Amino acid sequence: MIPATLEQLEQVRKECRTMVRKRATASAGTTLVPLPGTDVLADVGMLMQLLPAINNKFGLSQKQLDGMDPETKSMIYGFVMSIGSKVIGRMVTKELVVHVLKRVGVRVATKSVAKFVPLAGQGLAAALSFTAMRYVGNKHVDDCYEVVKRMIEQRERIPGEPAPAALDEANTNEKLE
């Protein structure tokens, strides 16, 4: 369900940033495995879980958007297009995650090479892994936040229009009847 107020939206952002920090820490830990490529595979797997979880928290998963009325869905997709997100409201696939990771490709490549330098290299690889995962996760959180914030602001400008959460409840009630 889309947060109805800016206060609820801020709470969702805090929760999502906590999820990102936990996954970034786990990502840093995977660099300690001395097998080539295991850290990148782990990052892909983590992002395939993290990105949809963030979408879901903000009420912007593909399934949630499919349940909205066409006008609301169109408005949300317009906001998504304006910020340039490729992940909001879409099914997160391995190919999509790899595309997202290419944005931080230099960090990922450096991390893979650095971990084979004794001691200091593993520390550098862990730091780069943490930073890259945190960057990708927080960027997605910020994109989702911006879309929902615009949605809330748009609804506040239209007198008599229900808040986004009320819209979801109305749609659910209509489906039940």
N, C-alpha and C positions, 0 to 999 in steps of 0.2 A: 504494500500500500504506500502510495506517495505521501510523504509528510505534509500535513496541512498547514503548519505554521513554521515561521523561521526558527523558533525555539526547538521544535521537533527536528527540523532539518539540521540544526547545529548539533543536536544530540546524536543523530545518525552519523554525521561526519566524524564525531569523536570516536564512536564505536568502530567505524570503518578504519580510521587511522590506527586504532589499537590492533585490529586484525592485520593491517599492513605491517606494523612494527613486528608482530609475532612471526609473520611469514618471512620478513626480511632477516630476522635473527636465525630462523631455521635455514634460510638460504645460505647465510654465512657459515653455518655449521656443516653444510654439505660440501664445502670446499676442502674439508679435512679428509675426505675420501680420496685416496691417491689414484683412483682410476680415471683416465681421461674421459671427459664428456659427461661424467655422472652428475656433476654440479649443474650443467646446463639442462640436462634431462630433468633433474629435480626442479629447477626453476620453471621449466615449461609446465610440469605437473602442478606445481604450486599455483602458478598463475591461472591455469585452467580451472582451479577451484576458487581462487581469490576473486578474480574479476567477476564471475557470475554472482558470487556472494555479495559483492559490493553493489552490483546492479539490483539484486533482490532487496537489499536493505533500503535502497533509495526508491524502490517501487518501479524500477526501470528495466526489469528483466523482460526477455522476449515474451514469455508467457503472460506477465502482468500487463504489458502493453497490448497484447492481442485481446485482452478482456476489456479494454477501454472503448469508449465511444469514438467514432471516426474523427470527430472534431478535436477531441483532446489528444488522441494519438497523433494526428497531423501536426498539432501545435508542438508536441514534444519532439517529434522527428525534425521539425523546423529548427528548434533550439539545438538539437543534437548536431544537425548539419552545420549550423552557424559556428559551433565551437570546434567542429572537425573531428569528433570522436568516431572511431571505427569499432568501438566495443559496446557502447551503450545500446541496449535494446536488441542485441544480436546474440545468436548462439555462439558461444566461445569455443572455437575449434583449435586444434594444434596449429594449423596454418595461421590463424589469426594471432595466436600468442607469439609465434615465431616472427610475424610481421611487427608486432609491438616490441619484441626484444631487439629487432634490428635498429630501432631508434636509439637504443643504448648499446649498440654493437661493439663500440670501441671498449667499453668497460667490460663487457662479457668476454671479448677476445683477450684482453689484457689479463683478466682474472684467470682464464684457462691456462695461459702461459705462466703467469706469476706463481701459481701454486706449486710449480716444480722447482722453484728456487728454495733451497733449504731455509726453514724458519721464517725469515723476513718475508719470503715470497708467499708463504701460506697466510701470514697475517695480512699482507696486502691483498691477496685474493679474497680473503674473508671480508675485508673492509669494502672492496669493490663490489662483491656480491651483495652485501647488505645495502650499499648505496644504490645499486642498480635496481634491486627489488623494491626498495623503498620509493625510489623515483617513479617507477612504473605504477606501483600501487597508489601512491599519493596523487599522481597525475590523474589517474582514473577517478579517484575519490573527488578531486577538485572539479573534474568535468561533470560528474553526476551531480555534485552540489550545485554547480552553476545552472544546469538544466532545470533542476527542481526549483531553485531560487527564482529563476525567470518564470516558471510556471506559477508559483505562488504569487509573484508580483503581478503577473498578467491577470490572474483570477481576482486579485484585490482591486484592479482597475475597472472590472466589469461589475457594476452594481447588481445585486440579486443573484449572481453566479455562485454556485456552491464551491466550497474549497475542494481541492483535488481528492482528499481522503473521503469527503462526502460523495464525490462522484464515484469512487470505487465501490463504496457501500451501496449506492443507488443501483449501480450496474449489477452487483451481486444479488441484491434483492429482486431485481427484474428477472434475472436468470432463474432464481429459485421459484418464482411464481408460475 
